[in-house]
Amino acid sequence: MMKNLKRYSAPWLNKQIVLFLAVFFALFFAFPKQNLFAQTSLNIGTAPASEKLTLQPGEKYEGEIVVWNLSERTTTYDIFVRGFRQIENQPGTAIMFTEEEEARSLYSAAPWVTVSKQKVDLIPNRNEKIFYEINVPEDATKGEYTVIIAFISEDVQQQLGSTAAFTSLSSGTPILVKVGEDFAENAELLQFDTDRDWYEEPNVKFFTRVNNLGDTHITPIGEIVLTNIFDQEVGKIVFNESAQSILRDNSASYETLWDYGSFLSNDNKLILGPIQADLILMYRNFQPGFAPLTATTSFWIIPWKYILLLLLVIITTVVILKMRKRKKDKPPQQLPK
């Protein structure tokens, strides 16, 4: 009986726990984790970042892309010319088509594009120029076409094996090609709200979702105007400051942060209690002020810690004053004769 008690005593259990942890960490670090994308980071830079062109049937356009190596070793890149799509709900993004998507797409400009090289060896700290030519067919129909001149390292291709797997690991220059005129620009606002109903301080995140209903890309821009309980303007936030676009037949979500850090505006207006936020968006190239998108939401700024501290100070002060008054009003005790 005494032997069993010693065996399961606290010192014995502590030794077993230490031994278990030592074995666990030894095994954990003995077998390194397999990370498929460990060596597939995008180590190149390109300029321009993107292009937006308006061409006519039969027209030819010549351009160039400058590409450079950001890594410390020479790497060979294959050059791909494909259409691209927007990542779902992410404005300003371009992901290269797979071979299957390219074959199905009606609005890929890839067949119109020829490049000066199919492969390039990028040496660290040295630029390379890739020249390209776009030849719009005479019978091209009106529409907005997409093409990306993408660079994918041979290392990535050897690791992943298929173009479907590495389309998101390419880097390059996406190009939007408008063919024709009189495009329909139309959009709808699907969401405008905040991530919470109330905040301790003016540190608010707005979520906005816009759906592109037209036949060309749009770039919604505008502002969010903030007013307090007294209908006084206390802030103004630029919406989509980086001018991220939404492709045709896509929607996109935007995050806008208001991190003011004070309960008084620049002109000493109070930022407390209910705050109203009014969103005004414009997205048209032609007559940009026509039919703006508008929405309103509201939230509360309640610095409850400061309020609680103030209440404690008030209660403490009242209690102290009452105690002093009671002591003052209390008749003095007479000494016995």
N, C-alpha and C positions, 0 to 999 in steps of 0.2 A: 504493500500500500504506500509506504513512504517513497519507494522507488518511482511509482507512477506519479506521485505528487511532484517529485523533483523533475521528472521528465516533462511535465506540462506546466512547469512554473514559468513566471514572467521572464527570467533570464534565458531559459531554454527556448521559449517562443521567439524572443528577440533575435537569438542566434539563427533560428530557422528562417525568419523573415529576411535577415541580412544575407544569408546564403542564397535564398530564392532570388532576391533582387540582383545579386552578383551574377548568378547564372543567366538570368533574363537579359541583362545588359550585354553580357559577353556574347550571347547568341544573336542579339539584335544588331550589334556592330560587326559581327563576324560575317553576316550575309548582307552585303549592300543592296539597297533597293534598286530595282530596275526602273529607270525612267526613260520611256521611249523618246521623249522630246528633250532630253538633257543636252543634246548637241545640235538642236535644231532651231536655236534662236536666230532671229533675223539680224545679220551682222553687216548689212549694207545700207547705204543711204542713196536716195534717188532725187533728182530734180529735173523737171518740176514735179511737185507732189501729185498734181492731177491736171487735166486739160478739159476744157469745154469748148467745143467747136460747132459752128453752124456752116454747113456745106450744102451744095446743091448737086443734083444728079449730074454725073459726068465730071465733077470737079476733082482736082488733085490737091493734096496737102502734104507738105514735107515738114518734118520736125525732128528734134533730137532729144535724147535723154542722157543726162550725165549720171553715172553710177560710180560709187566709190566703196571701198572695203573698210569696215569699221573694226575688223578683227586684226589680230597680229600675225596671221599666216595667210599665204596665198591660197585662194579657193576658186575652184572652177564652178561657174554657174551656167546652166542651160537657160535659154531665153524662150519663153512660151508666149504665144499670142492667142488669147481667148476672150470671149465675152465675160462679163462679171455680173454678179448680183449683190444686192445689199444684204447684210446680215440682219436677220429678223429683229425689228424694233430698234435697230442701232443706226442712227443717222450718220451720214458721212463715211460709211464703211464700204469696202469693195472686196468681195471674195471671188476668186477665179472659178469659172465654170469647170465642172468635170467634163470628160469627153462626151458622156451621155447628155448632160445639160446643154453642151455646145451644139450637139446634133439636133436637139429639140427646139432650140431658141430661134425665134423669128426676128429678133432684134439684136443679134450679135454682129458687130462690124469686123470681127476677126478675119473673114475671108477677103476683106478689102485691104488688109494691112500687110506690108512686107517690111522686114527689118534687115539691117546691114550685116548682122551676125546671128548665128544660131547658138553660139557658145562664147563665153568670155572668161578669161583668167583675171581675177581681180587681185592685184598686188596691194598690200597694206600701204595706206597713205598716197595712193595714186588714183586719179580719175580716169574713167574710160567713157567714151561717147558712143552711143548707139543711135544710128540714124534710122528713121522709119518713114514710110510713105503710105498715105491713105488715098486709094482710088475709089471714089463713089461710083457705082455702076449707073449707066444712063437710065436704066429702068428701076432704080431704087425708089421704093414707095416712101411717102412721108412718114416720119417717125423719129424717135430718139433711140439711137443705137449705142451699145456699150462695147468697149474693148479695153483690155488691160495688157500691157507689155510687162510680163512678170519675170522675175529672176528666182530660180530655185537651184540650190547647190546640189552637186552630185552626191554629197554625203547624205543629204536628206532623202534623196531618191533611193539610195542604197538601203537606208534604214527602213523606209516605209514601203517601198516596193510598188505602189500604185499612185496614179495622179489623184484619185479620189481622196486619198489620205492626206496629201500634202498641199491641197489647194489653199487651205487656210494658213499655210506656212510660207507662202510666197510673199515677195515684196516687189513693188513695181509702180508703174504710173497708170492709173485708170484714166480712160478718155471717154467723154460723152460726145457723141456726134449727132447733132440735130440735122435732119435732112428735110427741107421744106420750110414752110412758114405757117402762121396762124395756128399755133398750138393752144389747146384748151387747158387753162390753169384753173384747177378746182380742188378744194380741200375741205375737210371737216375736222372739228376739234372733238376728240373722243374723251379726253380726260384733262382736268386741271384741279389738283388738290395738293394738300400737304401730307407729309408722312405721319404727322400727329395732330391731335386737336388742340393741345396746349403745350407751352414751352416755358421753361424757367427764365430764359433770356432770349433776345432776338437772334436766334440761330436756327433758321427755318429752311427746310428742303422742300422745294416745289417739284411736283411731277406733272409733266404735260405730254399728252400723246396726240399726234396729228396723223391723219390719214390722207394720202395723196390720191385724189379721185380723177386727176387729169391725165393727159397723155404725154407729159413731160415732167422732168424733175422740178422740184420746188425747194426754196430755201426760206423757211419761215423765220422772220425776225420781228422784234418788237420790244415791249417792256411790260413789267409788272409794277403797278402803282399801288402803294400801301397807304392806307388811311387809318387813323385811330378813332376812338369812340366819339371824339368831338368833330369828326369829319375833316380832320386836318391831315394833309399829306406828310407822312413821316419817312418815306423812302421810295426809291425808284430803282428797279433792277433791270439791266439789259438782258433780254432773252436771246439765246443762241448767239452769243458773242462771237463764237468761232465760225459761224455761218455754215453749219453742217446741213447738207441737203438730204432730201428724201426722193428716191427714185420712183418712177411710175409704178402704180399698182403695189405700193408699199406703205406701211405705216411706221412711225418712229416715236420713241420715247425720249424725252429730254429731262434732264435734272438741272434745276437752277437753285443755287444756294444763296441765302441771305444771312450773312454772318456779320451783324453790325457791332455787337459787343457793348452797347450802351442803351440806357432806358430813356435817353433824350436824343432827338434828332439834331442835325447841324444847326437848325434854327430854333432849338430848345422846345420842340414839340414832344409831348409825352408819348412814349412807346410802352404802354401798359394796357391790360384789359383786352377787350375784343379788337382785333385788327382785321380790316377788310383788304383783300388783294384782288385787283382788277387786271386781267390779262388782255392785252391788245396785240394781235399778230397780223402782219402783212406778209404775203407770200408771192404776189404777182410781179412779174417783170413789166408787163404792160398794164398801165394804170394801177400802180402798186397800192394806192389808197382805197381802191374800190373793193367793197365787200370784205372788210377785215374780219378775222375770227376773234370773238370776245368771250370771256368767261369770268366768273367771280367765285371766290371761295373766302373762307374766314377761319381764324384761329385765335387763340388766347395767349397773351404773355402774362404769366402769373409767377412772379419771383417769390414763391411760398417760403423759402428759407428767410429772406429778408422780412417778409410780413410776419412770420412767426417770431423772429428776433425782436421786431418792433413791438409786437403784442406782449412779449415777455418783459421788455423794458417798461412798457406802460403799466402792466400789472404790478411789477415790482415797485415802481414809483408810487402807485396808488396805495399799495399795502404799507410802504414806509411812511407816507404822509398820514394815513389813518392811524398808524401806531403812534406817531408823534402827537397827533391831535388827541388821541385817547390818553396818552401820558400827560399831556398838558391840561386836559379837562379833569383829570383825576384829582380830587381834593387831597391836600397834604395831610399825612397822618400826624395826629397830635401826640406828643410825648406824654406819658403818664406823669401825673404830679407826684 
